């Protein structure tokens, strides 16, 4: 889904194993491009010891070898390189810079040069439905997620082992380094709790009490997960932005397989009639909305609605055209009018809102003002709103 613009300087951020290196290799031919992979020890050690060498090599590649694209993979490993990139951009070399990384947190922490508007920024996510439509299995995605490195594997055993490794080597070790976490023990206690609370309204005090940390530390850990693209916040709906920011958000991990691994439920199949299946389906659809909003540059304002009396709408989308779309997400194949109670509550607050219920139905249905859609067809009905 992500198409890298040509003739532009760009940042591409995304968690490990979302396919950044593969995307770069497929998008840029070797004869017109010069690659620097900072995960390679010899490249990393050479440029870490002498970042100025990068400038000399790039100038030679562009002026003499007629290279059009300079690709630096995992740029956050050597933040100083961005000063050289800035300098080379100012020299108006006949080439573009494509800079990828697992997050911008380390760059910002080291006050790295973020090129001040001289580069466009894109985020890369795990597969969306449109990318794997021909071999798509909803049950498989709900259990193991859609990381390319997992989704393309043949057996459940292989998927389980890769996800366990992902948690142990990336989440538990590399985030400690990238985010400069001093007390790794408390962070490791926090992670399973955060996974158990995935998609729930956050109560920082309860999470802090359960994990033996301060409430302020719990907030900081969630911020680290957001900054390293391991998850995202979903804010509560309110027409006043100020009021919205004072209420408790929800937090979703960026991939369903990661939640299964952190909860140690990789070996347990999801039963369609279970609460866990419904929760996973909601998580899946919300991730799809976030990813496509980014890829398609829709500029949707995404939130959820909840009243003190418990009426709730899973998603509220506000479009740049001023339209409001309320969405209830149900995993059932047989929705009934009572599933729309939260939508009707929202309609009283925002009468002009368009109401949708997305589920696993085969065909469209209508309950009063609510259009019931197969989840796969949702985008066909809202892109023009």
Secondary structure, 3 states (H helix, E strand, C coil): CCCCCCCCCEEEECCCCCCHHHHHHHHCCHHHEEEEECCCHHHHHHHHHCCHHHHHHHHHHHHCCCCCEEEEECHHHHCCHHHHHHHHHHCCCCCEEEEEECCCHHHHHCCCCCCCCCCEEEECCCCCHHHCHHHCCHHHHHHHCCCHHHHCCCCHHHHHHHHHHHHHHHHHHHHHHHHCCCCHHHHHHHHHHHHHCCCCECCHHHHHHHHCCCHHHHHHHHHHHHHCCCEEEEEECCCCHHHHHHCCCEEEECCHHHHHHHCCCCCCCCCCCCHHHHHHHHHHHHHHHHHHHHHCCCCCEEEEEECCCCCEEEEEEECCCCCEEEEEECCCCCCCHHHHHHHHHHHHHCCCCEEEEEECCCCCEEECCEEEEEHHHHHHHHCCC
